[in-house]
Amino acid sequence: MQFKHAPVAVSAVFDDPNLVSVAGLVPMLRLARSAGLDELARSRLSVPTDKGANAGGKVMALVAGMLAGADSIDDMNLLRHGGMGRLFDRTYAPSTLGSFLREFRFGHVRQLDAVASRTLVNLASAAPLLQIRDGERVMVDVDDTIIEVHGYQKQGASFGYSGVRGLNALVATASTTTSAPVILAQRLRQGKTGSPKGAARIVADTLATLRRMDLGSSVRPLLRADSAFYGHATIGTAIKAGADVSVTVRMDPAVKTAIATIPEDGWETIEYPNAIRDEVTGRWISKAEVAEVPFVAFRSRKIAERVEGRLVVRRIPDLNPKQVEQPTLFDSYRHHAFFTTTDKQTMGTVAADKTHRGHAIIEQVHADLKAGPLAHLPSGVFTANSAWLVLAVIAFNLTRAAGLIADQGGRLARATTATIRRTLISVPARLARTARRIILHLPDAWPWQTAFDRLFTATHAPPPPAAAS
């Protein structure tokens, strides 16, 4: 595509007060308000001084900025251009929103956590965020990621397990085979924090939120996690809350002893339809062998705290074994094992292995957040950044709900935040007023007009009739 006119025939002037670049914020904020976000923030947040005044409006403004693509406090200026002041009330200055965030303390962050979880529950009643088939489990995934920061002014920033200076964000998601992940709980921690620290509390909060969503399923949810979370605190909390677990184990002596008891004819060959990358060697593998053996986790603890289950083991031929002086006479293997409490009758060995490998879906959520609001942690104050993470999660879940409402059976139902923003939010419009009504004149032939119309209609529907007394 080439420019149609001569350069001298075109000029640019920023002078139209009736233009907006993010008309999609109109249905998005209507959706947030119908989920009770502003009312919940106003009633639950107790941020002190005048900086915490009108907490509901400020939370809505921050979430709106993130929906529009802001990844720093200065980017909140996006809410103050053109006709935005005619569309929305109280488009706060970035300095006001920054002062609001810096007044947060840990207790206020926990209050915001409660706002986020209740908003998600309300969104689930407006859109089928987690669609469950008969007999299907909800998959709950827990994992942490390092958000890189620069400079020495960030409170809590340090070098963690990745060797990158940053802060550690612990996130828990829920998903099904037909539903994209939504975030149920989150926590920002110091960069040097070990992965399992505080994981038990996150698991408890996650499963409590999942119960409040009332999905109508009697099947126990399945908690999936990597080996960093293999500990009694995390697994015991999940089981006590009514969930099964599928957690990668470390190759300690007890695990190696259990693997050694598996007979040679107990291994079952599996082939992957798509090759997967081996994390240790970097090779792409297309087949492996799996087997399982009964296993009791945490044998060193009291009998009441031991957990019975099964150890599912996947072995891959080691084509280049280390520390051998001459070629081996027999094949050597590398083993990858995970512990699960699922019933073998409902989830066989091969199915359990396939289900456990699906835990990698949470990495897509981390990437989605880092491609948006978590590209930066905007403040030097740790609690302000903690609140920023919670607000980013609220914005993420709002885009999930919007995609489902706009295009439940299509691509937008599972699209990333960037796609939702490009198709439904970053829509330019010209404002016109007639008969006390504001009309948004949107671009002709917008490729996603049908999806936008469906979202706009759903969020602007009249309230349901009152029940007869």
C-alpha positions in Angstrom: 0.0 0.0 0.0 1.3 3.4 -0.9 0.4 7.0 0.1 -2.1 8.4 -2.4 -1.3 12.1 -2.3 1.7 14.3 -2.8 3.3 15.3 0.5 2.7 19.0 0.0 -1.1 18.3 -0.3 -1.4 16.9 3.2 -1.0 18.6 6.6 -1.8 17.4 10.2 -3.4 19.6 12.8 -4.5 18.5 16.3 -7.5 20.7 16.7 -10.7 18.6 16.8 -12.3 18.5 20.3 -14.9 15.9 19.2 -12.6 13.0 18.3 -11.7 10.0 20.5 -9.3 7.2 19.7 -10.6 4.6 22.1 -14.4 4.6 21.7 -14.4 0.9 22.8 -13.9 2.2 26.4 -17.6 3.1 26.4 -18.9 -0.5 26.4 -15.9 -1.7 28.4 -16.5 0.7 31.3 -20.2 -0.1 31.2 -19.3 -3.7 31.6 -17.0 -2.9 34.5 -19.7 -0.9 36.2 -22.3 -3.6 35.7 -19.8 -6.0 37.4 -19.8 -3.6 40.4 -16.2 -2.5 40.0 -16.7 1.2 41.0 -19.1 0.4 43.8 -16.9 -2.4 45.2 -13.8 -0.1 45.2 -15.8 2.7 46.8 -17.1 0.5 49.6 -14.1 -1.6 50.3 -11.0 0.6 49.8 -10.0 2.7 52.8 -7.0 4.5 51.3 -6.3 7.5 53.7 -6.0 11.2 53.3 -7.5 13.2 50.4 -5.4 11.1 48.0 -7.8 8.2 48.6 -11.0 10.2 48.0 -13.4 8.8 45.4 -11.5 5.5 45.2 -14.1 4.0 42.9 -13.6 6.7 40.2 -9.8 6.4 40.4 -9.8 2.6 40.2 -12.1 2.9 37.1 -9.8 5.5 35.6 -6.7 3.3 36.1 -8.4 0.2 34.7 -9.6 2.3 31.7 -6.1 3.5 31.0 -4.8 -0.1 31.1 -7.6 -1.3 28.7 -6.6 1.5 26.3 -2.9 0.3 26.4 -1.3 2.3 29.2 1.7 0.7 30.8 2.8 3.6 33.0 1.2 6.3 35.0 2.1 9.0 32.5 0.3 7.0 29.8 -3.0 7.8 31.7 -2.9 11.0 29.8 -4.5 8.9 27.0 -7.8 9.4 28.9 -7.7 13.2 28.6 -7.6 13.8 24.8 -10.2 15.1 22.4 -13.8 14.4 23.5 -13.0 12.0 26.3 -14.1 14.6 28.9 -17.6 14.7 27.2 -17.8 10.9 27.2 -16.5 10.2 30.7 -16.8 11.9 34.1 -13.6 12.6 36.1 -10.8 11.9 33.7 -8.1 12.3 36.3 -4.6 13.6 35.7 -1.8 11.1 35.9 -0.3 12.9 38.9 -3.6 12.4 40.8 -3.7 8.7 40.0 0.0 8.3 40.9 -0.6 9.9 44.3 -3.6 7.6 44.9 -1.4 4.5 44.2 1.4 5.6 46.4 -0.9 5.9 49.4 -1.6 2.2 49.3 -0.3 -0.1 52.1 -0.4 -3.9 52.2 -3.8 -3.9 53.8 -5.2 -1.7 51.0 -3.7 -4.1 48.4 -5.6 -6.9 50.1 -8.8 -4.9 50.0 -8.2 -4.4 46.3 -7.6 -8.2 46.0 -11.1 -8.6 47.4 -12.5 -6.1 44.9 -10.8 -8.0 42.0 -12.2 -11.4 43.1 -15.7 -10.1 43.5 -15.6 -8.3 40.2 -14.6 -11.6 38.5 -17.5 -13.4 40.2 -19.9 -10.8 38.9 -18.4 -10.9 35.4 -18.9 -14.7 35.4 -22.6 -14.1 35.7 -22.6 -11.7 32.7 -20.4 -13.9 30.4 -19.6 -17.7 30.5 -15.9 -17.2 31.4 -15.5 -20.9 32.4 -17.6 -23.2 30.2 -17.6 -26.8 31.6 -18.7 -29.9 29.7 -20.3 -32.8 31.6 -17.7 -34.5 33.8 -15.0 -31.9 33.0 -12.5 -30.5 35.5 -11.6 -26.8 35.9 -7.8 -26.6 35.6 -6.2 -24.2 38.1 -2.6 -23.3 37.4 -0.2 -21.5 39.7 3.2 -20.1 38.7 5.3 -17.0 39.2 7.2 -14.8 36.8 9.9 -12.1 37.1 8.9 -8.6 36.0 12.1 -6.9 35.0 12.9 -3.4 36.4 15.8 -1.1 35.9 17.6 1.2 38.4 17.9 1.0 42.1 14.8 3.0 43.1 12.3 0.2 43.1 11.4 -1.1 46.5 11.8 -4.9 46.7 13.6 -5.2 43.4 16.4 -7.8 43.4 17.9 -10.7 41.5 15.8 -13.9 41.7 16.0 -17.3 40.2 16.1 -16.0 36.6 19.2 -13.8 37.2 17.2 -10.7 36.2 16.7 -7.7 38.5 12.9 -7.4 39.1 9.9 -8.2 41.2 8.2 -11.5 41.5 4.5 -11.8 40.5 2.7 -15.0 41.6 -0.5 -15.6 39.5 -3.2 -18.3 39.6 -5.5 -18.9 36.7 -8.4 -21.1 35.9 -9.3 -22.6 32.4 -11.2 -25.4 30.7 -10.8 -27.1 27.4 -13.1 -24.6 25.7 -12.4 -21.5 27.8 -9.3 -19.3 27.8 -7.7 -18.7 31.2 -9.0 -16.1 33.6 -6.9 -14.9 36.6 -8.3 -15.7 40.0 -5.6 -14.5 42.3 -2.3 -12.6 42.2 0.4 -11.3 44.5 3.5 -9.2 44.0 6.6 -10.2 45.9 10.3 -9.2 46.3 12.5 -10.3 43.4 14.5 -12.7 45.5 11.5 -14.4 46.9 11.4 -18.2 46.5 8.5 -19.5 44.3 6.6 -21.4 47.0 6.5 -18.5 49.6 2.9 -17.5 50.1 1.7 -20.0 47.6 -0.6 -21.7 50.1 -2.5 -18.5 50.7 -2.8 -17.9 46.9 -4.2 -21.4 46.4 -6.7 -20.9 49.2 -7.9 -17.6 47.8 -8.0 -19.0 44.2 -10.2 -22.0 45.2 -12.4 -19.8 47.3 -13.1 -17.5 44.4 -13.7 -20.5 42.1 -16.3 -21.8 44.6 -18.0 -18.4 44.6 -18.3 -18.4 40.8 -20.7 -21.3 41.2 -20.0 -23.1 38.0 -22.5 -25.9 38.7 -19.9 -28.7 38.5 -19.5 -31.5 41.1 -16.1 -32.6 39.7 -13.1 -31.5 41.8 -10.9 -28.9 40.2 -7.3 -29.8 39.4 -4.4 -27.7 40.7 -1.3 -27.9 38.4 2.1 -26.5 39.4 5.8 -27.1 38.8 8.3 -28.6 41.2 8.9 -25.3 43.0 5.4 -25.7 44.5 5.9 -29.4 45.6 5.5 -29.0 49.3 3.0 -29.9 52.0 1.8 -26.3 52.5 0.6 -25.9 48.9 -0.6 -29.4 48.3 -2.3 -29.8 51.7 -4.1 -26.5 51.3 -5.4 -27.5 47.8 -6.7 -30.9 49.1 -8.3 -29.4 52.2 -10.1 -26.9 49.9 -11.5 -29.8 47.8 -9.2 -29.9 44.8 -7.0 -32.6 43.3 -3.4 -31.8 42.5 -0.9 -32.5 39.7 2.5 -31.2 40.7 5.9 -31.9 39.3 8.3 -33.5 41.8 12.0 -33.1 42.4 14.1 -36.1 41.8 14.9 -36.8 45.4 15.8 -40.3 46.7 12.2 -41.3 47.5 11.1 -40.5 44.0 14.1 -42.3 42.4 13.4 -45.4 44.5 9.8 -45.4 43.4 10.8 -45.1 39.8 13.2 -48.0 40.1 10.3 -50.3 41.1 8.5 -49.8 37.8 8.9 -53.0 35.7 10.1 -52.8 32.2 6.8 -54.0 30.8 5.0 -51.3 32.7 6.0 -48.5 30.3 3.6 -47.4 27.7 4.7 -45.6 24.5 3.1 -42.3 23.6 3.5 -40.2 20.6 3.0 -36.5 20.5 1.0 -35.1 17.6 3.2 -32.0 17.8 6.8 -32.3 18.9 7.6 -30.8 22.3 10.9 -29.2 23.3 12.9 -30.9 26.0 13.9 -28.3 28.6 17.2 -30.0 29.5 18.7 -30.8 26.2 16.8 -28.4 24.0 16.0 -31.2 21.6 12.5 -31.6 20.0 11.0 -35.0 20.9 7.9 -36.6 19.4 7.6 -39.8 21.5 8.3 -41.0 25.0 7.2 -43.7 27.5 5.0 -43.2 30.5 4.3 -45.3 33.6 2.9 -44.9 37.1 3.4 -46.3 40.5 1.5 -45.7 43.8 3.3 -43.0 45.9 2.9 -41.5 49.3 4.1 -37.9 49.5 5.7 -36.3 52.5 6.5 -39.5 54.4 8.7 -37.6 56.8 5.6 -35.8 58.2 3.0 -37.1 60.6 0.7 -39.8 59.3 -2.2 -37.5 59.1 -0.2 -35.1 56.9 0.9 -37.6 54.4 -0.8 -37.6 51.0 -1.5 -40.7 49.0 -1.6 -40.6 45.3 0.3 -41.8 42.3 3.6 -40.9 40.7 3.3 -40.6 36.9 6.7 -40.8 35.2 7.6 -39.9 31.6 11.0 -41.2 30.4 12.9 -40.0 27.3 15.9 -41.8 25.8 19.1 -40.0 26.7 21.0 -39.9 23.4 24.1 -38.3 24.9 24.5 -39.4 28.5 27.0 -37.5 30.5 29.9 -38.8 32.7 30.3 -42.1 30.9 33.8 -43.3 29.8 32.5 -45.5 27.0 29.2 -46.1 25.2 26.5 -47.7 27.3 25.5 -51.3 26.8 21.8 -50.6 27.6 19.6 -47.6 26.9 19.7 -44.9 29.4 16.8 -42.6 30.1 16.0 -39.3 31.7 12.9 -39.3 33.9 10.3 -36.5 34.5 7.8 -37.2 37.2 4.8 -35.6 38.8 2.6 -36.4 41.7 -1.2 -36.5 41.3 -4.1 -37.4 43.5 -6.5 -37.9 40.6 -8.3 -41.3 40.3 -6.8 -43.6 37.8 -10.3 -44.8 36.7 -11.2 -41.3 35.6 -7.8 -40.2 34.4 -5.5 -42.8 33.1 -1.7 -42.6 32.9 -1.5 -41.2 29.4 -4.4 -38.8 30.0 -2.8 -37.6 33.3 0.5 -36.9 31.5 -1.2 -34.9 28.7 -3.3 -33.0 31.3 -0.2 -32.1 33.4 1.7 -30.8 30.4 -1.2 -28.4 29.7 0.1 -26.4 32.8 2.2 -24.4 30.3 -0.8 -22.4 29.4 -0.1 -20.1 32.3 3.0 -18.9 30.5 0.7 -17.3 27.9 -1.0 -15.4 30.6 2.3 -14.1 31.9 3.3 -13.0 28.3 -0.1 -11.3 27.9 0.3 -9.3 31.0 3.9 -8.3 30.2 2.8 -7.2 26.7 0.4 -4.8 28.4 0.2 -3.1 31.8 3.1 -5.1 33.3 5.6 -4.0 30.6 6.6 -1.6 33.4 6.0 -1.4 37.2 5.6 2.3 37.3 6.3 3.3 40.8 9.3 3.2 43.2 6.9 2.2 46.0 6.3 -1.5 46.4 2.7 -1.3 47.5 1.8 1.0 44.6 3.2 -1.6 42.2 1.3 -4.3 44.0 -1.9 -2.4 43.5 -0.9 -1.9 39.8 -0.7 -5.7 39.4 -4.2 -6.2 40.8 -5.6 -3.5 38.5 -3.8 -5.1 35.6 -5.6 -8.4 36.5 -9.0 -6.7 36.6 -8.4 -5.2 33.1 -7.3 -8.7 31.9 -10.4 -10.4 33.1 -12.6 -7.6 31.6 -11.1 -8.2 28.2 -11.8 -11.9 28.5 -15.5 -11.2 29.3 -15.7 -8.6 26.5 -14.3 -11.1 24.0 -16.9 -13.7 25.0 -19.8 -11.3 24.8 -18.7 -9.9 21.5 -17.8 -13.1 19.8 -18.6 -16.1 21.9 -18.2 -18.8 19.3 -15.3 -17.1 17.4 -11.7 -16.0 17.6 -12.2 -13.1 20.1 -13.5 -15.5 22.7 -9.9 -16.8 23.2 -8.0 -13.8 21.9 -5.2 -12.0 23.7 -5.6 -8.7 25.3 -3.7 -7.0 22.5 -6.2 -8.4 20.0 -9.2 -7.3 22.0 -7.7 -3.9 22.3 -7.1 -3.6 18.6 -10.5 -4.8 17.5 -12.9 -3.6 20.2 -11.3 -0.8 22.2 -9.0 1.2 20.0 -11.8 2.3 17.7 -11.7 5.9 16.6 -14.9 7.9 16.8 -16.3 11.4 16.3 -18.8 12.7 18.9 -22.0 14.4 17.9 -24.8 15.6 20.1 -28.5 15.7 19.2 -31.6 15.8 21.2 -29.6 15.3 24.4 -28.0 12.2 23.1 -24.4 11.6 22.2 -23.8 9.7 19.0 -20.5 8.0 18.3 -19.7 8.1 14.5 -17.4 5.1 14.0 -15.3 4.2 10.9 -17.2 2.8 8.0 -16.4 -0.8 7.0 -14.7 -1.6 10.4 -13.8 -5.2 10.1 -15.1 -6.1 13.6 -18.3 -4.0 13.4 -20.5 -7.0 14.2 -18.5 -7.9 17.3 -18.4 -4.3 18.5 -22.2 -3.9 18.0 -22.9 -7.0 20.0 -20.7 -5.8 22.9 -22.2 -2.3 22.8 -25.8 -3.6 22.7 -25.2 -6.1 25.6 -23.6 -3.5 27.8 -26.2 -0.8 27.1 -29.3 -3.1 27.5 -32.0 -1.8 29.8 -32.1 -3.2 33.3 -34.3 -6.3 33.8 -37.8 -5.7 35.0 -38.3 -5.7 38.8 -39.8 -8.8 40.3 -43.4 -8.6 41.2 -43.9 -8.3 45.0 
